[in-house]
């Protein structure tokens, strides 16, 4: 069953990345994966790949914006991963 596999993968992950886009917003799984990661204490990095408008499930949660300047986005992601001790 897919959801059991996803739970195991998330439980064993050092972190999860959520690539935010209109497709993420429409996905039946993406928000659940985000919320489950938060619930089990796995760090989540939100990466805005395409504008998608306000989204209730991540309202007020900081994200890394890749839409305007990808190089700056990757620098910030690198800094955040280092800050969490993941690289």
N, C-alpha and C positions, 0 to 999 in steps of 0.2 A: 504494500500500500504506500503510495507516494508520500502521504503526510507523515508516516512513521520514518521513512527515509530522510525527509527534510528535517524532522525533529532531531534525528541522530546527527546529521551533518551540522546543524546549527549548534547543538550541544558541544560538539567537538571542535568548533571553529574558534580561532583566535579573535575573529571579528567578522562582521558581515558588511557588505557594501550594498546599498540600495541605489540603483541608478534611476533617478527620478525623471519621468517624462509623462506625456499623456497616456502612453501605454501602461506605465506603472500604475497610474491612477485608475485605469479601467480593469486592471488585472484582479482576478478573484483570489490570487495567492500572495501578491506582493505586500499588501498591508498586513496580512496575517504573519508573513515571515518577519516583517519589521517588528510587529508587536510581540511575537514569540521570542525573538532575539532579546528584546528589552526585558521581557519577563524572566528569562533565564540568565540574565546578566552578561550577555555577549555584546560587546561594544558594536554599535551600528554607525556607519559613516554614510550620510546621505549625500549623494552626488547628483546635482541638477544637470542633466544632459540636454534637456529641451524644456522650454517654458511649459508649465502645465496649469498655472493658476492656483489659487488657494486650495488647500487640501486639508480637511478636518483632522485626519489621523496624524498628521505631522505639524499641525498648526503650532507656531512658536518654537519649533525645534530648529536649531541651526543646521545649515547645509553648506556644502562646498559648491560654488557656482562655476560650472564649466562652460556656460553658454556665451560668456563675453570674452573670456581669455583662457584658453585651455592650459597654457603654460603656467599661469598663476594658479589655476585649479590644481594642477599636479604638484606644484610647490606647496600649496596649503595642505593637500592630502599627505604628502611626505612629512610635513611638520606635525600634523595631527597623529599620524601613525607612530612617529618617533616619540611624541609626547605621551602616548599610551604604552610605550615600550614594546611596540609590535615589530619594529625594524631597528 
